[in-house]
Amino acid sequence: MTGSSTQGIKTVLHPVSDLATAKEVYAALLGVPPQTDESYYVGFEAEGQHIGLVPGGGQQGMTAPVAYWHVPDIEAKLAEVTAAGAIVKEPAHDVGGGRLVATVTDPDGNVLGLLQDR
């Protein structure tokens, strides 16, 4: 172990086929309106968690919700988990505002997300 830690799961992205309906369901569930409301992404902040809705997520290879572990150094964590047996599904890349995300699969094919805010 290199000692690079996580800051916990703070972001969960859900693939959705009907963004308008999903937005209403999640607003009712979380009790708050979306903080980000765009045609390509709807995001909610509730109780220290970010819940995101990704329209057409299935077309992007998302078949289930993906939990994102927040980390201080995404490249170090990618190196650590791949050395342990994870396989990179999506390399680290900037999704805007300096936020870096990546996904890996564990030995059973479960998708794990990594997220670093700069």
RAPERA-V402874 format. One record per run of one state. SS is the DSSP state (H for helix, E for strand, C for the rest). FROM is the first residue (numbers start at 1). TO is the last residue. If there is no record, write none. Layout:
SS|FROM|TO, SS|FROM|TO
//
This chain:
C|1|5, E|6|16, C|17|18, H|19|30, C|31|35, E|36|38, C|39|40, E|41|46, C|47|48, E|49|55, C|56|56, H|57|60, C|61|65, E|66|71, C|72|73, H|74|83, C|84|86, E|87|94, C|95|99, E|100|105, C|106|110, E|111|116, C|117|118
//
